[in-house]
Amino acid sequence: MTDHPFRFGAVGGRAPDAAAWTGLARRAESLGYGTLLVPDTLGTFSPFPALAAAAAATTTLRLGTYVLSVANRTPRAVAWETETLQTLSGGRFELGLGAGRPDAEQDAAALGVPYGTPGERVERVMRTIDAVRNTRILVAASGPKMLRLAAQKADTIALGLPVHYTEEQVAARLDELYELSGDRFHDLELAMNLAFAGEDPPGWVASRFGLTGTGVLIGTPQQMADTLLRRRDSLGVSYVSVNAQCMEAFAPVVERLAGT
């Protein structure tokens, strides 16, 4: 379904101090992860300075927001931050944008900025993309309006689907994306985040997420690699991110598949 090679990201949002944070970035790079991704929440580091610190500590690791809530910054502010980080990282920054996760409205209120209606936030995503130049764009999308925008504007589409979705449910959403993107579909890189990946999930994983959805990957490294190969063939997903807490356990999969 796609000829995009596999690449992998580690999602990290906080560390006890600067040494631990830069150490996480260097470890991700040494394990073969392609990107370090930082969320945009008031419970995590502010993404742009955190990624700038990671850039200074690494040489090849790419850096991304996963994903900016567009209510928190004006399009011009995002363009300014993006240009700065692109320069300081030597062109390694990728801008990830979203219209807002379910609890993003609380962050906007705490920051004293208007959250806006769903339609206004989708419009702001579009204006933010238009304000940014010479940067790879990832858009997190699940609903029809964001899928349509992502199909038109994004380089990478992160499928913002519930963890418990089956492969059949993901495929149904991709059918919709196929219709929306037309000739662009095969140029799009499709991404999916794993809430957990490893051989022995702790009890909270089953109670919080269940163990059968596409957002949880369980098995030996070879079994996990085989599953991702099959999903790339059937769904076209080639960019896979994992929580940094799973980074070590998932590293053998990265070693097997990255770049292939």
Secondary structure, DSSP 8 states (H G I E B T S, - for coil): ------EEEEE----SSHHHHHHHHHHHHHTT-SEEEE--STTS--HHHHHHHHHHH-SS-EEEES-EEGGGS-HHHHHHHHHHHHHHHTS-EEEEEES--TTHHHHHHHHT-----HHHHHHHHHHHHHH--SSEEEEEE-SHHHHHHHHHH-SEEEE---TT--HHHHHHHHHHHHHHHGGGGGG-EEEEEESEEESS--HHHHHHH-SSSTTEEES-HHHHHHHHHHHHHHH-EEEEEEEGGGHHHHHHHHHHHTT-
